[in-house]
């Protein structure tokens, strides 16, 4: 029994889950409406796009990369879908498929550039972020939807993507569960998942081991951009408007969630379930702070501080472990 408790206490995902439960009850103590199950379920729609993109974003951090173009891909997918569905009168499911193909192409470009050059992924995706953003703004301007309202007049069937539910469970939450299961299997139970970890630890060793490093890296970026596109579609349904700026605030909470979930910014570690729990922890933190009268600007500051503390603590812990390991080796040599 004691060993079981110690094992769970060493599991960061379990600790995160406990912190999430404590967070909900603490905020609920201040504002009792926050503890309402329906409120908790439907308020999660406000940050579902963060969860959707954070899940595959974990793969990128596991490989030792980063992608800051995700917000631009969301906006580009949204505006492409709006143009196809509204201006070209294309059925919304076909427009969704083509818009997601566009998002996947963005990921392919990112992955190709990252895997075939020695340029830092941060620099590459910074460039593509502005590229995709510019294309989205250009499409919006040419279609007369450059204003705040964007492209509207969507059908009720499309709006059910964000507002529909199966019983009391919203569709986006059901999709999150399905997506988390799929990517957890990919990362933790397949050969491709093992390759992500090996590439993140050492690309040269992975290459010498016969792993297709370029292909492995590229798939991570394609998955992430594809899910960024899905987030853009859901945001379009949620706001009943297709705009080029949708998801513009998603980068900070996405990066914070993945790092808080245990993924290393240096690559080689990361867990899908932990990422999902961290997303809900940060999402409900922001929702809870706003429910007790704290502005969204302040909550953004808190999320930023949380990211800094998480990264700093990981660096300190890794250095302590290295010192302890060196001392252990030294003691063995001496004695």
C-alpha positions in Angstrom: 0.0 0.0 0.0 2.8 2.4 1.0 4.7 1.6 -2.2 1.5 2.2 -4.3 1.0 5.7 -2.7 4.7 6.6 -3.4 4.4 5.4 -7.0 1.4 7.6 -7.6 3.0 10.6 -5.8 5.9 10.3 -8.3 3.5 10.4 -11.2 3.3 14.0 -12.4 0.0 13.3 -14.2 -1.6 12.1 -10.9 -0.3 15.2 -9.1 -1.7 17.5 -11.8 -5.1 15.7 -11.6 -5.2 16.3 -7.8 -4.2 20.0 -8.4 -7.0 20.3 -10.9 -9.6 18.9 -8.4 -8.3 21.2 -5.7 -8.4 24.2 -8.1 -12.1 23.5 -9.0 -13.1 23.2 -5.3 -11.1 26.3 -4.2 -12.7 28.5 -6.9 -16.0 26.9 -6.2 -15.7 27.8 -2.5 -15.5 31.5 -3.6 -18.1 31.2 -6.4 -20.5 28.3 -5.8 -21.9 28.5 -9.4 -18.5 27.3 -10.6 -19.1 23.9 -9.1 -22.2 23.3 -11.2 -21.5 20.3 -13.5 -23.2 21.8 -16.5 -21.3 25.0 -16.1 -18.0 23.1 -15.9 -18.8 21.0 -19.0 -20.0 23.9 -21.2 -17.4 26.4 -20.0 -14.8 24.1 -21.3 -15.9 25.0 -24.8 -14.1 28.3 -24.2 -10.7 26.6 -24.2 -11.4 23.4 -26.3 -9.3 24.8 -29.2 -6.3 25.0 -26.8 -6.8 21.3 -25.8 -7.1 20.2 -29.4 -3.9 21.8 -30.6 -2.0 21.0 -27.4 -2.4 17.2 -27.9 -0.3 17.0 -31.1 1.9 19.9 -30.1 3.2 17.5 -27.5 4.7 15.5 -30.4 6.6 18.5 -31.6 8.2 19.2 -28.2 9.0 15.5 -27.8 11.0 15.7 -31.0 12.8 18.8 -29.7 11.0 21.3 -31.9 8.5 24.0 -31.6 5.8 25.5 -33.7 4.6 29.1 -33.1 2.6 29.3 -36.4 -0.4 27.4 -34.9 -2.4 30.5 -34.3 -2.0 31.7 -37.9 -3.0 28.2 -39.2 -6.2 28.5 -37.1 -7.1 31.9 -38.6 -6.2 30.7 -42.1 -8.3 27.6 -41.9 -11.2 29.6 -40.6 -11.2 32.1 -43.4 -10.6 29.5 -46.1 -13.6 27.5 -44.8 -15.7 30.7 -44.6 -14.9 31.6 -48.2 -15.5 28.1 -49.6 -18.8 27.6 -47.7 -20.3 31.1 -47.9 -19.0 32.6 -51.1 -18.6 29.5 -53.2 -21.7 27.8 -51.7 -19.8 24.7 -51.1 -21.4 22.1 -48.6 -19.9 22.7 -45.2 -18.5 19.2 -44.8 -16.6 19.5 -48.1 -15.4 23.0 -47.2 -14.2 21.6 -43.9 -12.2 18.9 -45.6 -10.5 21.3 -48.1 -9.8 23.8 -45.3 -8.2 21.0 -43.2 -6.1 20.0 -46.3 -4.9 23.6 -46.4 -3.9 23.4 -42.7 -2.1 20.1 -43.3 -0.2 21.7 -46.2 1.0 24.4 -43.7 2.2 21.6 -41.4 4.0 19.9 -44.3 5.8 23.2 -45.2 6.8 23.7 -41.6 8.0 20.1 -41.2 9.9 20.1 -44.5 11.8 23.3 -43.6 12.5 22.2 -40.0 13.7 18.7 -41.0 15.8 19.7 -44.0 17.6 22.8 -42.7 19.7 23.6 -39.6 17.7 26.7 -38.9 16.1 26.8 -35.4 12.4 25.7 -35.6 11.5 28.8 -33.7 12.9 31.0 -36.4 11.3 28.9 -39.2 7.8 28.8 -37.7 8.1 32.5 -36.8 8.5 33.2 -40.5 5.7 30.8 -41.6 3.5 32.4 -38.9 3.7 35.7 -40.6 3.3 34.0 -44.0 0.1 32.2 -43.1 -1.2 35.3 -41.3 -0.6 37.4 -44.4 -2.3 34.9 -46.6 -5.3 34.8 -44.3 -5.6 38.6 -44.2 -5.3 38.7 -48.0 -8.1 36.2 -48.5 -10.3 38.0 -45.9 -9.6 41.3 -47.7 -10.4 40.0 -51.1 -13.6 38.5 -49.9 -14.7 41.7 -48.1 -14.5 40.1 -44.7 -11.5 42.0 -43.3 -13.6 43.6 -40.5 -14.3 42.3 -37.0 -17.5 40.5 -38.1 -15.7 38.4 -40.7 -17.7 35.9 -42.7 -21.1 35.0 -41.1 -24.4 33.4 -42.1 -23.5 29.8 -41.4 -26.1 27.1 -41.2 -27.5 25.8 -37.9 -26.1 22.3 -38.7 -22.6 23.8 -38.7 -23.1 25.7 -35.5 -23.9 22.4 -33.7 -20.1 21.5 -33.9 -19.5 23.9 -31.0 -22.9 24.1 -29.3 -24.3 20.6 -29.9 -24.1 17.8 -27.2 -24.6 14.1 -26.7 -26.8 14.1 -23.6 -25.1 16.6 -21.4 -21.6 16.2 -22.9 -20.7 18.8 -25.5 -19.5 17.6 -28.9 -16.1 19.3 -28.6 -15.4 17.4 -25.3 -16.3 14.1 -26.9 -13.9 14.9 -29.8 -11.2 15.8 -27.2 -11.6 12.4 -25.6 -11.4 10.6 -29.0 -8.4 12.7 -30.0 -6.5 12.1 -26.8 -7.0 8.4 -27.1 -5.7 8.3 -30.7 -2.6 10.4 -30.0 -1.9 8.5 -26.7 -1.8 5.3 -28.7 0.4 6.8 -31.4 2.9 8.3 -29.0 3.0 5.6 -26.4 2.1 2.3 -28.2 3.4 2.6 -31.7 6.8 2.5 -33.4 6.3 6.0 -34.7 5.8 7.2 -31.1 9.1 5.6 -30.0 10.8 7.3 -32.9 9.5 10.7 -31.7 11.2 10.1 -28.4 14.5 8.9 -30.0 14.6 11.8 -32.3 14.1 14.2 -29.4 16.9 12.6 -27.4 19.5 12.6 -30.2 18.8 13.1 -33.9 22.1 11.7 -35.0 21.8 8.5 -33.0 18.2 8.1 -34.3 19.5 8.5 -37.8 22.3 5.9 -37.3 19.6 3.5 -35.9 17.8 3.6 -39.2 15.0 5.9 -38.2 13.6 8.2 -40.9 14.3 11.4 -38.9 13.0 13.8 -41.5 9.7 11.9 -42.0 9.2 11.5 -38.2 9.7 15.3 -37.6 7.4 16.2 -40.6 4.6 14.0 -39.3 4.6 15.8 -36.0 4.2 19.2 -37.7 1.5 17.9 -40.0 -0.5 16.5 -37.1 -0.2 19.8 -35.2 -1.2 22.0 -38.1 -4.1 19.6 -38.9 -5.4 19.9 -35.4 -4.8 23.7 -35.5 -7.1 23.7 -38.5 -9.7 21.6 -36.5 -9.4 24.2 -33.7 -10.0 27.0 -36.3 -13.1 25.3 -37.6 -14.5 24.8 -34.1 -13.7 28.4 -33.2 -15.6 29.5 -36.4 -18.6 27.5 -35.2 -18.2 28.9 -31.6 -18.1 32.5 -32.7 -20.5 32.0 -35.7 -17.9 33.9 -37.7 -14.9 33.1 -39.9 -12.1 35.5 -39.2 -8.3 35.6 -39.8 -7.6 36.5 -36.2 -9.3 33.5 -34.6 -7.1 31.7 -32.1 -4.6 34.6 -31.9 -4.3 34.2 -28.1 -3.8 30.4 -28.2 0.0 30.2 -28.3 0.8 31.0 -24.7 -1.7 28.7 -23.0 -0.8 25.9 -25.5 2.9 26.1 -24.8 2.3 26.4 -21.1 -0.1 23.4 -21.0 2.3 21.1 -22.9 5.3 22.1 -20.7 3.3 21.9 -17.5 2.2 18.5 -18.6 5.8 17.3 -18.5 7.1 17.8 -22.0 10.7 19.0 -22.1 11.6 22.0 -24.3 14.8 20.1 -25.1 12.9 17.1 -26.4 12.8 13.5 -25.4 9.9 13.6 -23.0 6.1 14.3 -23.0 2.8 12.6 -22.2 -0.5 13.1 -23.9 -2.7 12.5 -20.8 -0.6 14.9 -18.8 -1.0 17.5 -21.5 -4.8 17.2 -21.5 -4.9 17.5 -17.7 -2.7 20.5 -17.8 -4.9 22.1 -20.5 -8.0 21.7 -18.2 -6.0 23.0 -15.2 -5.0 26.2 -17.1 -8.4 26.5 -18.8 -10.4 26.2 -15.6 -7.9 28.5 -13.8 -8.6 31.3 -16.3 -12.4 30.6 -16.2 -12.3 30.5 -12.4 -10.4 33.8 -12.1 -12.8 35.5 -14.4 -15.8 34.1 -12.4 -14.5 35.8 -9.3 -14.0 39.1 -11.0 -10.3 39.0 -12.2 -9.8 40.2 -15.7 -8.5 38.1 -18.6 -5.4 40.3 -18.9 -4.4 39.4 -15.3 -5.1 35.7 -16.0 -2.8 35.9 -19.0 -0.1 37.3 -16.7 -0.6 34.4 -14.3 -0.4 31.8 -17.1 2.9 33.5 -18.3 4.3 33.3 -14.8 3.2 29.7 -14.6 5.2 28.9 -17.8 8.3 30.6 -16.5 8.1 28.8 -13.1 7.5 25.5 -14.8 10.5 25.8 -17.1 12.7 27.2 -14.4 11.8 24.4 -11.9 12.6 21.8 -14.6 16.0 23.2 -15.2 16.8 23.4 -11.5 15.5 19.8 -11.0 17.6 18.5 -13.9 20.7 20.1 -12.5 20.1 18.7 -9.1 19.7 15.2 -10.5 22.9 15.6 -12.5 24.8 16.7 -9.4 23.4 13.8 -7.4 24.3 11.4 -10.2 27.9 12.8 -10.5 28.3 12.5 -6.7 27.0 8.9 -6.8 29.5 8.0 -9.5 32.3 9.8 -7.7 31.6 7.9 -4.4 31.7 4.6 -6.3 35.1 5.5 -7.8 36.6 6.6 -4.5 35.2 3.8 -2.3 
